Amino acid sequence: MTSRERWTVYPLLLLAIGLAVRAAGVAEPELVTDSLTAAQIRCRELLVETEDGTVLIHMGRVVNGGGGRIEIKDASGTDTIAIGTRPGDRDGRIDYFDADGQPVTESAGTTLPHNTSEYARRDSNPQPSVPKTDALSN
């Protein structure tokens, strides 16, 4: 092979190899293990599922700037309790659901003057609010 042929063939060969490797793509890694020990785990969403794929616990970010939320479900995947914010809302709350997964009660924290907090319960059977106390406060 002459020098001129080498200057034509080898660059084309390297280009073909590069395109073939790029087209193959890189699969995203998947970790499968029975046990994991870590000091810190960072993720955007965490799901706890049963063997058949039913979601029991869903922790993640709420769409539309709502913040974070933890949803706990029963064995059939029906909502039982949710802790966090709702879409488009910054207020933290706890939502309680009935056996059909329909919301029945909501508990929300409200800020009072002088940086004290009050527990507020909103449902069909309102209870008096209980002020939050701190044994170490003066």
N, C-alpha and C positions, 0 to 999 in steps of 0.2 A: 504494500500500500504506500502510495507516495505521500509526501508531506502535505500536499494540497488536499488529497482525499481525507487525510486525518483531520485537517482543520474543518472539514465539512461534516464528517461522520460523527466524531466525538461530541461536539456541541449538540448535535441533534439527538444523540443517544442520551446525554445527560438531561436534555429537555424532556424527552419521552419518559425517562425514569421519574423525573420530578412531577410531571403531570399524573403519572400512574399512582404515585404515593399520595398526592393531594386528593385525587378523586376517590381513593379508598376511604378517606375520612377517618376520624378518630372517635371511637365509641366512648360515651361517657362512662366513667368507672362506676361500678356498683359494688357496694360492700355488703356481703352476706356473712353474718356471724351470729352465734348464740349469745355471746357476751361481749360487752364493750365497756372499757373503763377509760374515762377521760377526765381531765381537770376542767375542761371547758369545751362546749360544743356550740358552734355558731351555725345557724341555718335560718332560712326564711319561713319554713313551715315544718311542723312535726305532726305526724299521724300515728296513732296507735290503732292497729287493725286486728281483727280476728283472722283465723285461717282462711275464711271464705271471703275476706275483703271488706267486711262490715267495719266502718270507722267507729271506734269507741271514744277516742279522745282526739280532738283537732285543736292544735295550737298554732296560731299564725297571725299574720298581718291582716287587718280589715281593709277592704277596698275603700276608695274615696276618702283617704286620709283619716280613717276612724281610729287608728292606733292598733293595739293588740287585743286578742281575744282567745279565751280557752273555752271550748265547748265539750261537755261531757255527755255521752249518750249511753243508753241502755244496750243490752245485748242485741236488740233488733235494729239498732242504729237511730232510734228516736231520741231527740233532744231531751235532756233531763235538767241540766243547769248550764248556764253560760256566764263567764266572768270576763269583764273587759268593756270595750266600747262598741258602739254600733257604727255603721257606715255614716260618714258625714257628721259625727258627733264626737266631742272630746271628753265628755263626762264618763267616768267609770261607773259601772253598775253590775249587779248580779241579777240575771234573769232566771226565773224558775218556770218549768214547763210541766204540763199535765201528762197523762199517759198517752195522749195522742200527739204530743209534741207541740201543743199550742201554748203560747205564753200565758201564765196565770198571775205571776207576781214579779215585781221588779223592786230591787233595793238599790238606792243610789245615795252616794255621799254628797252633801252640800256644804259649802264653805260659809261659815258664819263670821261676823265681825271679830276682830282680835285673833285671827288665825286659829280658831277652834273649829272642830268638825262635829257634825251631827249626822246620825244614821237616820235615813228617811226611808220608810217602807210605803210602796204604792200598790195597793190591791183593793179588792172589793171589801175587805175587812180591815180598815186602817187601824193601826196601833199607835200609841203615843211614841214619838221619837225618843231615842235614848242618846244623851250626849256622850261623846267619846271622852274618857278620862285617862289621864296618864299618872300613874302612881309617883313618878319622879318629878312631875311638874310642880312649880311653886304656886 
